[in-house]
C-alpha cells in the first residue's frame, strides 16, 4: 500500500520452521509471501485487513513450550520477531474448515453454470481447507438479483459476505451508488435501485469478488472457461497510462480482458474502459479484407498483388500520417519510409504546439508512476478530468489522499494495513487535493479546494503562482479573483511529496506551458515536486517522440493537398488514423484530392471511408508491438490469437508496401518477426531506442488443461491441425513453458490457485514486485519541434455577446475511438446535459431539468452546430462558464456556445433519435453475439505462419 | 427509600419525573456543582478511580480506568483543540433487562447531571445520549430535561460561569441490538452501518468521528452525581462485597412480582429472586436462570446463594451482565427457551463476521429441529461444535459468544431435555401439541 516501507525482515516460526518475513505487512501477507497456503477472503493485498471473514485463522504460541496456543486472525495480526505460529495444527485447521462450512450454508453450489467456475477463489479456498462434506440441512436464503448495467452481472445467492466488493467500490474507489444493505445472514450487496453502476471501476468487482456474485456480462454472453482461453500479456490500448492486461481468446474471438499485475502501474485494478472496451476487436466495424487491390489468393495479399497495385506510384513521394494509437514500430517505419518532411501524426497546429511542449516536458522531467502517485502527500490537478481521461491515475490519487489518515494511525501505532482501524482513526481526514478546473469532476468531493474557472483564468492563476514562488514572497493572505490561495501555496511548498497533474484535455498549449513554468520554478527552488502530464492516447508519447522540426500538421497536409499538381507527392498513407481532430470540411477537401489515399486500420472510420486502398490492420490483440505510456515507459503487447489473413500488423503492411513504394530504403524488406524488425532497425539507425527483444522463450498461451486441443476443428477436418507458429516467445498451444516462466505472464495460475489471486505466488512479497523482473525501459525524448514554441496565441476568449465558454466533459466510455466502438458503450451513453451557474440560468428564467438549445461555434469551422441538452446547476460556475456533455461534439475543444430554451418538438425529436441509436446499438450487440457464436462452429485455421492448408 | 441507601432510584418518579427545579431542590446538581467548581478534571478522575465504580452495561470494566485512557493533551499540543466526545449508551436491548429504562423515564435529570460530570472529567464538549428507539417516553422526558438544563445554565456555553462548555444531544436509535456494542453504537451515531469496529483503536483514543470518545452505560453514569456528592468512602461502603456501590437488579419470567430493585452490590440471587421477586408462581419450581440478561450462562437452583457481583457470578460459571434475572421454571421447555434466544441473536447479528452471521442461524436450524422432535443425536454434537466455533477470539465482537453462553450452558445443564426431545420425537413439555 502506501507510505514508505521500513523493510525490516524478522524470523518467525511457522510450524517450527524458520522464515524471514517482513514486518511491514500483516501475518497473512507474510505467510502468503512465503508461498504457503493460507485461505482468506476479506483481506485484499491492496485493500488491507478488516477481520470480517475469519478465514485466515492460525494458532499462535507464546513460546516453544506453549502447547495450546490461541487462535488469531492472521490478517489482523502484526508480524513480530520470533513469533511462533502453526498452520497445520488441528485447532486452526478445524476452525478454517468450519468457516467455509458456515459460509457455504447459503451458497447455491451452482458451479457448473457459474462464470467464475474454474477460477473461483471460493472453490480454491474450499478445497484448501478440506471442507468436502456438507452438514447443514436447513434452507438456503435467496435474494433477488439486480440489473447493474451492461457490464456487471449480479447473482447475490452466491455471496459469502466477505465485504470486499463494497470496500473496493466505496472505500477504495469512492463510488457512492453501490452499498451494503440488511444485516444478519441476509446482507445484500447492490444498489439502492437497479441501474447502471456509475463508477468507472465497476468491472473490478468481477475480480475482487471471490466468487461469482459479480461477473463480466460481456464475457458471460460469449463464454469459455478460463482454462479454455488462449491468453497473452497485453497492454490496454485505451489511454496513456498503459495498464497491463491479460486478454483471453477462444475460437478466434476475444472474450475478455483481465487485470495483469504490474506493481508500478495498475497493480490489481483496471478501469472499465480498459476492461470492457475490447469489443471493437470482434466488432461489426472491423476491416477484414483489403479493398482497392486485386487479390490473387483468397486469403492473403501477396507481394505481387501489392506491387501490381502500387507500381505506378513507384518513385513518388508519400505523406505519412501516423497516429498515437498505432504501435511505436509502425509509426517509426512510416516516418523512415516517407521521410521527416512528409511525416505527420494528424495533429492540428495547436496540437503540434502541445506536442512540442510535451516533448520539452519529457526531456526535462521523469513523470511519476501510478504507484508513486499513491505516495503523494499533496496533489494539484490542473484542468484535466483524470477520472475520465486516465481513470487509473485518479484511483491512485484517491489512495494518496488517505496518507493523512495512515500517518495519523501510525502515530497511534496502528499499521497502514489495518484498513478499518486506519479509517476509524482517520475519520474524514484526507491529504490535500486541489483542483483548478473548468468543470466538475468526480474528485470534487474529496478535494480541499476546487477552483472553478475558465482555462484562461487558470493560466493566469498558474502564472501568478509561479511569480509568487519566484519572488519568494510570504505566502499569506493571497487571493486571486476571489479565491483564497494561501493554503494551496503553503501546502504546495511545504509538502514532502507534492504532485502536479496536467494534461491534453483542454488542448491548450498555454496551459501546459504555464504548468511547466510552475514546475520549473519549484524544481529550481529545490522542492521535491513530482508531476505527470496525461496524454490522450495509448502511444501518444511514443508517437510525439518521432515528431521533429519538419513534421507536418493537419493544416500543412491540407496545404500540400491543394498544391498536389505541382508537388511530387503521389499519395497519403494513413496509419491507424481516424483524423478525429479534423472538421467535415477538411475531410471533404481530402476526398476531392487526386492523391492516392492508402489507409491501414482495423476498423471503419472517416479515413478508411475515403481511402482508395484500405488494408486491414491487426488490432492490439492480434498484433505485436510496443506502446509508450505517459511516463515514456516502453511496454510490449503480444499477439493473443493469430491474425486471420489478410489482417496483419501495420508494421508488416508497411514493410510490404515499402518493397514496392520505397524499394531503395534499407528497411524495405518484408519483416518476418518483430525481433527481426528490431534488429533491422538497430542496424539501420544507431539511435534506435529499444533494447534487443528477448523472444527466445516458448511459453504456452493456452493452459495445460485446455479442452479439445486436437478436436477443436474436427468438424472441418479430422486431422490434428499444426499449431500456428509464432515468433514472439509465446506459443499458440498448450505445450510450452509454464506461464510463470516470464514476468509477462499470459495468465496467472498456480497449483491450488486458479483465480487471479494466484499472482501472490509469483510476487517477491504480497503486493510487491514480481519474482522475475519486468523490463522497464524508458524512451528518451528530446525536444525536436522548435518552430511551435511561440505560445502567444490567446486561448478562446468570450467575444460574442451572450456567448458562454463551454467545456466538454468527455466520459470514460467516450475518450477513446477504439473503445467507443463497443456497442455497450453506446448503450450507457448519457443524454446531453449542460451545467450553468444558477444565477445565470435564473436571469434567463430557466429551471433545472429544462432542455436548452446549445449553439456551438467550433474553433475550427465556423458553421454553428445546434444540439439540445438538459440543464443542471453548478453554483460554483461563473456566469460566462458552462460545461457538460454534448455527445454530438465528442472533441475536447473549448467552444463558445449560445443558449436558448429548446422547443418541445426538439426535445421529442432528440429523445426519439436517442432511442433509435439505442435500439441500433442493442441490435449490433445482438448481431455480433450471434455471429461470433456461429463462428465458433467454423474455425478458419489457415493462418499467417503455418497452419493447415486442407480446409 | 433514601438518598444514602438507594442513591440511583430514590428520586425515581415514573408517573411524573422531577423537573429541573424539583430535582435541584432534592439535592440534584450538587454533585455536578462540586465537580465543576471544586475539583479539577484530574481530581474527579482520581475520585472515580478510587470509588472502584465498574461499568454496569454488562462487561464490568472499571470506569475510572476507562476514562484514564482518554489522551489529555497539554495546551500547546496541536491535538488539544480536537473534539472529544462523551456518549451515553442508553440502547437497552438486552432481553430481560429494563433497568436503564427506569432511570431514563423516572429521573432524567440524574443522567444529565452525570453526563456533565463525565464530560467535564474527560474534557468533552459534545455529548450524545444514544437511546433505544422504542423508548418513546424516555425520549420525550430526556429532551425536556435537556431543554431545562440548557435554560438553567447547566448545558451550553460557560456552564455555571465556568470555562466548561457542553452540548448534549439526544439520538434515538433506528434499532439494532448490536448498537449496544460501543463501537457499533459509534458507527451508528456517525450514520454508518452498525458493525462493531476493529480494536485497537479503542474509542477512548479514536472513537466518534475519529476523536477520543467515552461510551458509558446509563446506570454507570448515574452513580457519578452521588459519588461526587457523598464521597468515595460512602460509595464503597454501600456494598458489603467486593464490588462498590449499589446495583439495580431485576427479575422476569414466571415469578410472583417481576420488577427492579436497587440493592447493595453483591445481593445474592436468592435474595433477588425470593425476597424481592417473591419466588416462582404457584405450582412452579425453579429449573434455572440467566443471571444478567440473555447473553449469560444458565445458573441452577444450587447457585441461589451466589452473591450477584462480578467475581462471584463468574466463579459460578456465568456473568453478572446487566443484573436482570431471566427465570426458567420447570414447566417451560429449556430447548424452546434457548431456541428463542438464539433466534434473537441470529436476528440481531450484524452480519460482519462469519461465525456469528452464519453460525447463529445454523444453531437456530439445529435447535428448531430438535425442538420439533426431528433432531438427531449428531445435532447435539453439531451444536457443541458451533458453540466452540462462535466462542471468544473467533468472532469480531462479543455478540456470538454472548449467544453461545446460554446455549452451551443449556447443553451442559439440560442435556437430558435435549436428548428426550430427540428420543421422543417431540417436545416433552408440550407433548408435541
Interface residues (C-beta under 8 A of the other chain):
Chain A: X50 X51 X52 X53 X54 X55 X57 X70 X71 X72 X76 X95 X98 X99 X102 X103 X105 X106 X135 X136 X137 X138 X160 X161 X163 X180 X182 X183 X184 X185 X186 X187 X408 X409 X412 X413 X414 X418 X420 X421 X424 X425 X426 X427 X428 X429
Chain B: X176 X178 X193 X194 X197 X198 X199 X200 X201 X205 X206 X209 X210 X211 X346 X347 X348 X349 X350 X351 X352 X353 X354 X355 X357 X358 X359 X360 X361 X362 X365 X369 X382 X385 X389 X393 X394 X395 X396
